[in-house]
Amino acid sequence: MDKNGEFRFLKACRGEPVDCTPVWFMRQAGRYMKEYRALKEKHSFLEMCRTPELATEVTLQPLDVLGVDAAIIFADILLPLEPMGTGLEFTVGDGPSIPRPVRTRQDVENLKPVCSEEQLGYVGDAIKMVRGEIAGKLPLVGFSGAPFTLSSYMVEGGKSKEFTTTKLMMYQEPETWNLLMDKVVDVLVDYLKMQVKAGAQALQIFDSWVGCLNPGDYERYILPHTKRVFDGLKDCGVPVINFSTGTSTMLPLVRESGGDVMGFDWRIHLDDARKQIGLDTPVQGNLDPNILFAPIPVIREKVLDIMQRAEGRSGHIFNLGHGILQHTPVDHVKAVVDMVHEYRHG
Ligand SMILES: Cc1c2[nH]c(c1CCC(=O)O)Cc1[nH]c(c(CCC(=O)O)c1C)Cc1[nH]c(c(CCC(=O)O)c1C)Cc1[nH]c(c(C)c1CCC(=O)O)C2
């Protein structure tokens, strides 16, 4: 919050001048924090997501420790898969697995529509609870996956390196692919609107794996569907962040899909990305999460480089280029927050 009692994170999302650059981190709640690991001893990951009291506790854990400018609700992009009918499991060490993957036309037809208010209401309840705790102190970000990233889990049945099965559906059965996208988009718009209704003050859409595509295929098979998500949120009243990784070669296309703020990874200089996207569009990013393992002077050099590339322009939210990694030293994360807040544009 700045001295006028306004949230600098929300101001930056709107491209308005700020007293200093706001900063938060994707995956700022999680295993790198001892408070999270302690809670995880007693509860499974899904139990923590589905129990609003626990999700609230985890959401709050990093806020005072780090001194960030926004909270992000503790949940997962995969939660909507369960009510859609694919099942969802997290096995220790292996990450997510989807017991009934979606591979055929029939599988896609069998996917169920979702009433988020009822079936994912626990996320809304957690949002309300967190707002009750941080009202007037920090804004709260809600989120979901983007259609491609979410569908890739549904089709592959878990994490993937090559995305072969997903791409094959796209290339070989475009009608099945389009039906899958349509169903996923409907769920996402309903889910995100529910989060805003519950109190989310900004939204972020994670397209974590869309960078595996060639720009032409992105434009043809993905962009129209992702655009429907952003179009569906146009009147929702909160800023929406369009985050993707591996997309340095197609940022103008990603920009076309929509959103008020563009978030991208470290594979491109912030100023080069801004030139491509358009200088008026607020941006978020983009420190390589691995840099947080380096000695403080190295971290400082990299943070200052990003701040200089932002060139004193308003409309920059400092973040990583992807989520915080598991063994990241907490004091290094905190040091970055201080560096960003203390930076003065010359
Ligand atoms: C692809 C993706 C997922 N989930 C998410 C994405 C998109 C962002 C990205 O690309 O990182 C998004 C996500 N997942 C989680 C959050 C919480 C909010 C936050 O603090 O940012 C957010 C925003 C918690 C989580 N989601 C998960 C954890 C770890 C669970 C644990 O405690 O073991 C957390 C804290 C599990 C998860 N969830 C997912 C994977 C691949 C995994 C396993 C990862 C791993 O094992 O490191 C799917």
Ligand as a Chemical Component Dictionary entry (heavy atoms), coordinates in Angstrom:
data_LIG
# 
_chem_comp.id                   LIG 
_chem_comp.type                 NON-POLYMER 
_chem_comp.pdbx_formal_charge   0 
_chem_comp.three_letter_code    LIG 
# 
loop_
_chem_comp_atom.comp_id 
_chem_comp_atom.atom_id 
_chem_comp_atom.alt_atom_id 
_chem_comp_atom.type_symbol 
_chem_comp_atom.charge 
_chem_comp_atom.model_Cartn_x 
_chem_comp_atom.model_Cartn_y 
_chem_comp_atom.model_Cartn_z 
_chem_comp_atom.pdbx_ordinal 
LIG C1  C1  C 0 1.503  -25.834 -14.115 1  
LIG C2  C2  C 0 0.879  -25.377 -12.815 2  
LIG C3  C3  C 0 0.365  -26.201 -11.792 3  
LIG N1  N1  N 0 -0.093 -25.365 -10.795 4  
LIG C4  C4  C 0 0.114  -24.065 -11.133 5  
LIG C5  C5  C 0 0.686  -24.046 -12.407 6  
LIG C6  C6  C 0 0.988  -22.805 -13.214 7  
LIG C7  C7  C 0 2.181  -22.119 -12.705 8  
LIG C8  C8  C 0 3.458  -22.804 -13.046 9  
LIG O1  O1  O 0 3.685  -23.047 -14.208 10 
LIG O2  O2  O 0 4.211  -23.023 -12.088 11 
LIG C9  C9  C 0 -0.264 -22.850 -10.395 12 
LIG C10 C10 C 0 -0.115 -22.847 -8.925  13 
LIG N2  N2  N 0 0.105  -23.895 -8.069  14 
LIG C11 C11 C 0 0.161  -23.453 -6.785  15 
LIG C12 C12 C 0 -0.116 -22.064 -6.798  16 
LIG C13 C13 C 0 -0.336 -21.325 -5.499  17 
LIG C14 C14 C 0 -0.318 -19.927 -5.415  18 
LIG C15 C15 C 0 1.071  -19.314 -5.375  19 
LIG O3  O3  O 0 1.625  -19.188 -4.265  20 
LIG O4  O4  O 0 1.559  -18.885 -6.440  21 
LIG C16 C16 C 0 -0.243 -21.673 -8.137  22 
LIG C17 C17 C 0 -0.475 -20.283 -8.718  23 
LIG C18 C18 C 0 0.408  -24.249 -5.590  24 
LIG C19 C19 C 0 1.118  -25.528 -5.720  25 
LIG N3  N3  N 0 0.904  -26.515 -6.649  26 
LIG C20 C20 C 0 1.690  -27.588 -6.383  27 
LIG C21 C21 C 0 2.459  -27.312 -5.214  28 
LIG C22 C22 C 0 3.423  -28.283 -4.551  29 
LIG C23 C23 C 0 2.610  -29.266 -3.770  30 
LIG C24 C24 C 0 3.370  -29.858 -2.622  31 
LIG O5  O5  O 0 3.316  -29.265 -1.536  32 
LIG O6  O6  O 0 3.988  -30.913 -2.803  33 
LIG C25 C25 C 0 2.091  -26.043 -4.791  34 
LIG C26 C26 C 0 2.569  -25.314 -3.565  35 
LIG C27 C27 C 0 1.671  -28.872 -7.121  36 
LIG C28 C28 C 0 1.671  -28.769 -8.596  37 
LIG N4  N4  N 0 0.714  -28.168 -9.363  38 
LIG C29 C29 C 0 1.062  -28.248 -10.691 39 
LIG C30 C30 C 0 2.280  -28.954 -10.781 40 
LIG C31 C31 C 0 3.027  -29.242 -12.066 41 
LIG C32 C32 C 0 2.639  -29.309 -9.466  42 
LIG C33 C33 C 0 3.793  -30.142 -9.017  43 
LIG C34 C34 C 0 4.998  -29.252 -9.034  44 
LIG C35 C35 C 0 6.084  -29.778 -8.166  45 
LIG O7  O7  O 0 6.014  -30.905 -7.656  46 
LIG O8  O8  O 0 6.994  -28.973 -7.983  47 
LIG C36 C36 C 0 0.278  -27.680 -11.784 48 
# 
loop_
_chem_comp_bond.comp_id 
_chem_comp_bond.atom_id_1 
_chem_comp_bond.atom_id_2 
_chem_comp_bond.value_order 
_chem_comp_bond.pdbx_ordinal 
LIG C1  C2  SING 1  
LIG C2  C3  DOUB 2  
LIG C2  C5  SING 3  
LIG C3  N1  SING 4  
LIG C3  C36 SING 5  
LIG N1  C4  SING 6  
LIG C4  C5  DOUB 7  
LIG C4  C9  SING 8  
LIG C5  C6  SING 9  
LIG C6  C7  SING 10 
LIG C7  C8  SING 11 
LIG C8  O1  DOUB 12 
LIG C8  O2  SING 13 
LIG C9  C10 SING 14 
LIG C10 N2  SING 15 
LIG C10 C16 DOUB 16 
LIG N2  C11 SING 17 
LIG C11 C12 DOUB 18 
LIG C11 C18 SING 19 
LIG C12 C13 SING 20 
LIG C12 C16 SING 21 
LIG C13 C14 SING 22 
LIG C14 C15 SING 23 
LIG C15 O3  DOUB 24 
LIG C15 O4  SING 25 
LIG C16 C17 SING 26 
LIG C18 C19 SING 27 
LIG C19 N3  SING 28 
LIG C19 C25 DOUB 29 
LIG N3  C20 SING 30 
LIG C20 C21 DOUB 31 
LIG C20 C27 SING 32 
LIG C21 C22 SING 33 
LIG C21 C25 SING 34 
LIG C22 C23 SING 35 
LIG C23 C24 SING 36 
LIG C24 O5  DOUB 37 
LIG C24 O6  SING 38 
LIG C25 C26 SING 39 
LIG C27 C28 SING 40 
LIG C28 N4  SING 41 
LIG C28 C32 DOUB 42 
LIG N4  C29 SING 43 
LIG C29 C30 DOUB 44 
LIG C29 C36 SING 45 
LIG C30 C31 SING 46 
LIG C30 C32 SING 47 
LIG C32 C33 SING 48 
LIG C33 C34 SING 49 
LIG C34 C35 SING 50 
LIG C35 O7  DOUB 51 
LIG C35 O8  SING 52 
# 
